[in-house]
Amino acid sequence: MPNEWQGSILPDCPDIQYMRSAELLRAADPTEVRMKERYTNMGSCPEHRYDGVPTSDCERSLLLRYSLTQRCEAPCAIHLLSDPNSSSSTFVCECK
């Protein structure tokens, strides 16, 4: 199940929405993670344009492949440590 974050990205235009998700597809080597980003309602505030923000609704999807520097074997599992206020995410091997 993907981890998802969403919210308004422009304080002066709350109708514009941004969604980001990360989903672990494969925990074996190489590890595969699907990252998706979606911008919606971009036409609702045409007077507000910012560098790095698209001018129309769009979505992108990235398939990331990582080779592990450490094996993560049962009973341990790979988990996503995420901070919705940060643009970075970290995958770790946790044993419970």
NORLINFEN-V720192 format. One line per field, one symbol per residue. psi: psi as a letter, one per 20 degrees, with the letter a starting at -180 (. if undefined). A space follows every 50 residues. Layout:
psi->???
This chain:
psi->pqpqpqapiohjmihpqpppqppohpirpqpppopqqppqkhiimiiopq pipqirprqqppoppqpqipqnqqjrqpqppqoijqjqqppqopp.
